[in-house]
């Protein structure tokens, strides 16, 4: 029974199965939006809140096909759905969804992008490094790394903010830590040298998919990255971090 997994108040992510038509020269995108379950009508029908972004409703057409990812006590589950209807109940905008496939355990969390704020350092690879990036370890003793901020991350890539743009296809070396600021604050007795080592625990190489100026932050650029060299251990730890942080947030929201 679907009620064993889905309950009113549960969180889910909604993604259009058909990608948004991009502007010329930009890659196709399938943005996901957070929503809540309002009601579980039957094993193949649920009601969810219509998600919003920056105060605006994200409206889906009746009949539109969606990809759903549910956060449950038993882990992440995924299925496909179709919009049956939309409604306004009091001050709440909802839509009724017909589930067109059965719930399945979500095994590909590496492709789910988790919104976060993490400090990072990076630089572009030179031509020689590009040609041998799978053969060498990168030691930046004499090179300057640019400071940046990761604003989302997955096991497959990341999005970060920088003070200068990159070219599509550039290869970038990233150094960052997944440690939360609250946890860092507890390390008052650690020496600065140890702290810097923690800040660069992960070292991966990514390829620039897109780099665009930010409308509301002059002099800042948003960069979308696909990881092209990352160890299996690091990828698994990123996925574990995403899952644990989502679970921590769900517990906090239910208090």
N, C-alpha and C positions, 0 to 999 in steps of 0.2 A: 504494500500500500504506500502511495506517495506521501501520506501523512506521517509516515515514519521518518521521512527525510525533510520535508518542507513544512514550515509552520508560519502563520502570520507573524510579521515582524522580522522574518529572516531576510538576510541581505542577498542580493544577486547583482551580477554585472550583465549588461545587455549590449550586444554587438550586432550591427546589421550584417546579414550574410552577404549582401551585395555591397561592395565597397563604394565609398563616396567618389564621384567622378572628380579627379584632381584637376588642378590648373595645369596648363601646358608646362612640361618639364618637371613636374612634381610626381612623386610616387603615389600609388593608390593607398588610401588609408581606411582602416576599419576601427574608428575610435570606439571605446567601450564606456558605458555610463552606469553609475551605481543606482540601484533602485531597491525597494522593499516589497516584500510580499504582503498584500492587504488581506487576501483570502485564498484558501485552497478549496475550490469548488468541487473538484472531482479528481480522479487519477489522471485526467488529460486536460484539465482546465484550471487556471489560476488567475487571480487578479493582482496586479502590481501597480505601484505608483509610477506615474510618468516622470522620468528623470529630468533634472534641470542642469544647466550649465550657466554660471554667471547670472543666475536669476531668471533665465529664459527656459521655457519648456522645450524638451527635445521630443518633437512630435513624430510619431511613426504612423504611416498610413495603414488603414484597414487592409488586411491581406498581406502586409509586408512580412517577410521571413526574417527571423531573428535567431541568434545564437545566444543561449543563456548559460551562465555559470553561477551555481548556487553555493553559498557558504553555509555548511551545516555542521552539526556536532560530530558527524561521521566523516568530515572532510569536504573536499570540493567535488561537486557533481555538475555535469553538463548535459544539455539536451537542446534540440531545435524546437522552435515554436513559430506560430503565426498569429498576427494581431487580429482578434475577432471583433473587437469594438473598443471605443473610448468613451469615458464618462467623467462627469464631475460630481463628486459626492460631498456635499458641504463645501468646504474650501479645498478639498483634495482632488487632484486630477489623477485618474486611474485608467488602466486599459486591461481588457480581458484577453488572455493569451491561451490559445489552443496548443498544447504540447504535441508535436508531431513525431517525436521519437521518445524512447524510454530514457530515464535517467541513467547515466553512466559515470562511473568514477573518473574524475578528471585527472589524466595522467600527464598532461603537458603544461604544468604550471610555469615552466620556463618561458612560455610565451605570454604569460599574463604580466602586464606591467603594473608594478606597485608604486603608487605615489609616495614619495619620501623626500627628505632633505638631507643630503650627505655631502660633506666636503670632499673634494677630489683634486688631483693634480694630473696634468696631461701634457703631451707634446706630440707633434707629428713626427712620423718616421722619415728618415732620409732615404734616398734611392737604394743605397747599399743595404740598409736595414730591411727595406721592403723585400728585397730579393732573398734575404737570409733570415726572415723573421721567425721561421719555424726551426731554426738551427742554433740560435744563440739566446743567451739570457741578457736582458737589458739592464745595464748598470749606469745610472745617470750621475756619475760623480762630477762631471764637468759640464753638464747641460742644465739649462734652466727649464723648470716645469711651470706651466701656467696654472694658476689656481682657478677652480671652477666649482660649480654646485650641481650634483646629480639631483634631478627633480622626479625622476621615476627610474625604475630598474626592473629587469627580468633576467632570467637565465640566458636569454637570447640577445639582449641589447639594453640600451639605456637612452635617456634623454638628459642633456645637461645644458647649463647656461654658461656662456663664456663672454669675454670682453672683445673677442674678434671672431670673424667668420672663418669657416673652413670650406674647402672645395669638395664637391661631391666626389666620393671615391677615395678621399684622403684616408690614410691609415694612421690611427692615433693610439699611443700608449697611454693607458689609464693606470693610476694608482689611487686606491681608496680603501676605506674601512667601512664595514656595515654596522659598526658599533654606534648605538644611539647616544645622543648628547647627554641624556640623563645618566647613562652608565659611565660616560667619560667623567662627569662631574664628581663621581664617587672616588676617582683615582687621585685625590689631592696629594697623596704622598709619593706618587710616581714622579720620577725625574723627567724633564722635558725630552731628553733623548729617547727614552722608552716610549713616551707618548707619540713622538713623531714616527717611530717605527710602527706603532699600532695604526696610525693614520694611513699608512701605505701597505697594509697587510695584503691586499689583492692587487695583482698586476696583470692586466689583460690588454689585448689589442683589439680595437674596433674599427670598422669602416664607416665613413660618413655617408648616410643615406640622404640627409637634407640638412642645410644650415641656412637659417633665415633670421633677419633682424626682428626684434621684439617691438611691437607697436607701442606699448606703454612703458618700456624701459629703454630709453635712448642709450645707445652705446653697448647694448647687450644683445646676444645672439642665442637662439634656441637651436640645438643640434641633436639630430636623431642618429643613433649609432647602432650598428649590428656587430656583435662580437664575432671576430674571425679567428682569434687564438685565445682560448681559455681552457684551463685544465678541467678535467671531469670533476675533481674535488671542489674547485672553486665554483663551478656551475651548480653543483649539488648544494653547496653551502648558501649560495644566493637564493635558490629555490626554498631551502629550509628557512632562511631569514624571512622571505615573503610570507610563507605559510604561518610562521610563528607570530609575525607582526600583525597579520590579519586576525589571527585568533586572539591576540592580546587586545586589539581594538574592539572586537566583538564583545569580549568580557567586560571591557570598560563601559561600553554603550549600554549593557544590560544591567549595570549596577544602579 
